[in-house]
């Protein structure tokens, strides 16, 4: 057994003073659906509802052992890492200073404060994370504190590897495949490093959001690169540049082992897991489950572990998640309609709707023309196949319209 594997096992053992192993649960719904033996590693059920607690705990544990006088730890995070650091600070009785962007939702600030209690101080600084990170690192240099990286740190990677230690302690054999979400790469680097040593026959698939594909870019370039822009919807995995240390540990993976998950499809997966299984997952936590349909032929008849990495979902986002899921599945569309300005014109349009079509949005955008006005229409239906028939009826009636459902620019301003 390698030195890394020994350290990962030691981290897992030490972690039991903080929380019990998270469940590894066979999921009957997914197993039946894909003809496979599918297990969920429920990292959404740690005390802070994400795996980030593992890395924060292990790094802090080792720093305290190596430098007994180190009593101040610093982190920069707007989410799960902040909560993991806060929880660990309270456990060890040390002081933590957590820098968060000014734009961080109050719900996340409140949860971080609850986990850390009197052991932490929260400093809100910067509109963007890069500014927040710079402030945190400057503070570390000023007071001699220890900076706790969210992923690009060997001690953090060792802590995340405890996920793999727990998986093998439950299964009676190595899984055929482990599916891992990827942001900065700490979880993937830890799990892969451990299983390559003790279960070399296990295959991997790495999932990242389509709007934050930093691992894919690094694999193509052969080294970490910085993405020019990132879609922040999958906030737990939307990272512009994968870590240097984490990418080193992922060396050798092939491009076809990395799978992209569209943000709107992730929303549909989140709703399915909530409505069918009663499991609350944040967008990053749903990544591993989301790609199962794309891997259906590869996993049939095999044992598969999906790591559900987090469940810190703010239910105020549920309407947005539902909206994006409906648009992805094709049962909701938005279009701009050129409507004649005459009595009965609206009634004529409504008569074109099918029995399963429902008006979800109606808003006049412009009435500058004497004879026509522009109207924003949102239609929900029960099956995506209903829309071609509706549009055919509209065109036969001479109505002029523009489907803007997939127009990102117009949708941002109008929807």
N, C-alpha and C positions, 0 to 999 in steps of 0.2 A: 504494500500500500504506500502511495506517495506521501510526501510530507504535507502537501495540501489537503489530501483526504484525511489524514490524521488530525489536522487543525480544524477541518470542518466538523469532524465528529466531536472534537473537544468543545467547539462552539455550540453544537447542538445539545451536548450534555449540560453545559453551563446555563443554557437558555431555559432549562427546566425550572430554574429558580425564579423565572419571570412569568412564564406561561406554559401551559401544556401543549403537546404537539397539535397542530391543526388537523382536522379530519381529512382523510383520504377516502372519498365516497364513490362507490360505483353508481353511475347514473343510468337508471333503467331506460328513461325516455330517450336519451342520446344513443345508448347502446342499441336499442331496438331500431332506432331511426337509421343508423349507419351500419348495422350488422357487424358491430365491433364490441369490444369489451372496454368501455370508456369510463375512466375515473376522473374525478375532479379533486384536485388538491386545493382545499378551501382556505387560501390565504386571506380571504375576505373575513375570516373568523378569528384573526388574532385580536388581542385587546384593542389595537388601534385600527383594525379592519384593513390592514395591508401587511405585506411581507417586509416593508421598510424597517419595521421595528427590529428585525433580526440583525441587519447590518449595523444599525446604529448601536444596538446593545453590544455586539461583539467588538466593534471598534473602540467603544468607550471602555469596555471591560479590559481590553489589552493596554490601552493608554494608561489607565489607572494602575494596572499592575506594574507597568514599566516605569511610570513616573508618578509615584505616590502623592507628590505635592500638586499634581495637575488638578485644579478644581473648577476651571472655567472652560466650557465647550461652546463652540459657535457653529451655527448652521444657517444656510440660506435656502429657503423653501417656501412655496405657497401651498403645500399640500401634505402628502403622506410622509415624506421625510421629516418635515417639521414635527408632526405628531409622534413619530417614532423616537426622535431625539428628545422631545419633551417627556415622554413616558420613561425613557431610560434615565434621564436626569433625575427624575423623582425617585426611581428605583435605587440609584447609586448615591443619592443625597448630594449631588454636585450641582453647580450653577450652570445654567444654559442661557445663552443669549441667541435668540432666533430672529433673524432678519427676514421680513416678508415684504413683498411689494405693497405699496399703498392701495393698489386695486384689488387686493385679496378679499374675497367675500367674508363677511362677518362670521358666517357659520364656521369657516375653516379656522379663523382666528380664535373663535370661542372654543372649539374642540381642542386646539393646541394648548390653550391656556388651562383648560380643564385637566388634560393629561399631565401637564407639568406642574400645576399648582404654584406654590411659592418658590419652587426651584428654578423657574424660568422667567426671563424677561423677553417680551416681544417688541421688536423695533420695526416700525413700518417706514420703509424708505424706498424711493424710486418707483416710477410708473412701470418700468420693465424689469424683468428678472436680472438682466445683465448689470443694471445699476445696483440692484439689491445685492448681488453677489460681490460686486466690487466693494461695497460698503462693509459687508461682512468680513471680507479678507483684510481690508484696511484696519478694521477694529481688532482682528486677531493679531496683526503685527504690532499694533499700538499697546495692547495689554498682555501679550504673551499667552493668548488663549490657544486652544487646539481646534482647528477647523475640521468638522466632520463632513466629508464629501458624501453626496447622496449615492454615488455609484463608483467613482473612479479611485478606489482605495482598496488595497489588498485585504485589509481587515474587514472592510464592508463586504467584499466579494466572498470571503470565507463565511461570514455570517449568513449571507443569502444561500450559500451552499447547503446550509442545514435543512433547507426544503428537500433536497435530494436525499439526505440522510434519512429523513422521516418517511419519504416515499418507499424506500427499500426496506424499511423496518416493518412496513405493513404488508407489502406484496410478497408472495411466496417465490417470485422470480422477477427478473428484470423486465420492465415494460418494453414492448417492441418499439414504442415511440413516446417521446415527451414533447409536448407543444408548449412553447414558452413565449410570453409577451416580451417585447424589447423596447426600451426607451433609451436610457443611458447604457444599458447592458450589464448592470451589476448582477441581477438575478440570473440571466442567461449564462454569464461567465462563471458564476459559482456553481450552478447546477451542471453545466457541461463539464467543467473541470473535474468535478467529483465523479460523475458517471462515466466519463471517458476512462477513468482509472479503475473503478470497481465494477462497472457494467458496460464494457466496451461494445457489446452487441446492440445496445440501445441507440436508435436513430433519433434525430431531432428535427423539429421544424420551428422556425423563429418567425413570430408575427409582429409586424409593426404597422401603425396607422399609415394609410396612403399619403396623408398630408405631413408626415414626419418620418420619412424613410431613410434615416441616417445610417442604419446598418447596411441597407442595400447599396447606398452610395459608397460606403467604405469598402464593401466587398468588391464593387466594380473598380474602385481606385487602388485597392490594395492597402489602404491606410485611411484613418478617419479624415473626413472632410466636413466642412461646415455648409449646411444647406442654406440657400439664399432666403428661404422663408419657410415657415412652419404653420400648419393649421393646428390651433391650440385646443380644438374640441376634445381630443383624447388627452386631457391635461396630464395624466399620469405617465404618458409615454411619448409626448410630443417634445422630442429633444432634437435640437438642430445639429448636434455633433455627438456621436457616440464616444465613450471614454477611450483614452489611449490604452490604459491597463486592461479594460474589459475587452477591447478589440483584440489585444494580444492573446488573451485567453480563448478567444473565439477563432483564432487563426485556423485556416484550413476548411472552413465551411464553404459549401458551394452556393452559387447564386440561386439555384432552384430549391435550396433549403429555406430560403427567406420568402415569406408570403406577405403580401400587402392586404390590408383590410380597409375598404372604403368606409369613411366615417358614417355615412347614412346607413350602410348595412349593419354596422356595429349597433346602431340604435335599434334596429329590428331584432338583433340578437338579445340586447338588454331587455326588451319588452317580452320576448319569448321566455327568457329565463325567469323573469318576474311573474308573468301570468301563468306559465305552465309548471314551474318548479318552485315558485315562491322564493327565489334567490335574488337578492339585490346586488347588482354588480355595477361598478363605475365603468366608464367607457374602456379604460385600460384593462380592467378586470375581465371584460368580456372578450378580449382579443383572441385568446386561445380557443374558445368555443366557437367564435365567429367564423373561423376558417375551416371548420370541420366539413362543410359541404364541398369546399374546393379540394379537400384532401380525401373525399369519400372513397375513391378507387384505391388509394394508397393504404387506407386504414382498415378496409374490410377484412374481418376475421382476425384482427390484431388487437393486442392490449395497448391502450393509449391513455396517457395521463395528460390532462389539460390543467395548467396552473391558473386558477382564477385569482389573480394577484391582488385584487382590492375591491372593497365594497363601500367606499366613501362617496356615496352618491347623494347629491343635494336634490331633494324631490321638487324643489322649485324649478329644476331643469326638466322635469318630466314632460311638460307640454312641448318643449323644443325637441326632446327625444322622440315623442310620438309623432310630431310633425315630420321630422326627418325620416323616420321609419316608414311612414305612409308614402312619402315621396319616393323612397327607394323601391318600395314594393309596387309602385305604380297606381295606387288607389286614390291618390290625391294629386291634383294638378292645379296650377295657376295659369291664367292667360289674360291678356288684355284684349278686350272686345270693343270693336267700333260699333256703337249702338245708335240707331237712328233716334233723333229727338222728336218723337211723335207719340201721341197717346196710344197705348197698347203695345209698344215695342218691347217693353220688358216682359209683358205677358206672352208675347210670341216666342221670346227666348225661353222662358220657363216651360212652355209647352213642348220644347224640344228635348227636355231632360227625360231620361229613362226612369223607371220605377225605383231603381236603386241609387239614383244620383241625388246628391244633396248639396245645396249651396252653403258653403262654409265661410265665404267672404264675398262681400259686394261693396265696392267703393268707387264712386265717381272720381276720376283722376283729372279730367279736363273737359270743359264745356265751351271752349273758345270758338269752335265752329258752330254756325247757326243750325246746321242740319244733323250733325253727329256729335257724339260725346265718347270719350274713352273711359272704359270701366274695367277695374280690376276684379276678376272673378276667381274664386276658389271653389273647386268642386271636389267633394268626396264621394266615392262609390264603393261598392263591395268587391268588385273584381276589376283588375287592370284592363281586361278585355272590353269593358264597357266604354272606354274612352274613344277608340277608333270609330265606333258606331255613333257616338255623340258628335264627334267632329265631322263625320260624314253628313249628318243631318244639318249641322250648322252651315256647312259649305253649300249644301243643296238649297238652303234658304237664303243664300247670298250674303251671309254674315262674314265679316272680315275679322280675324282674330290672330293673336300671336301667342304661342305657348312659351311661357317664360320660366317654367318649372326648373329647367336645368341651366338657366342663364344666371350665373353666379352674381354678376354685377347688378342686374335689375332686381334679382331676388333680395339682395342685401338692402336695397333702398325701398322696395315696395312691399316685401313680405316680412 
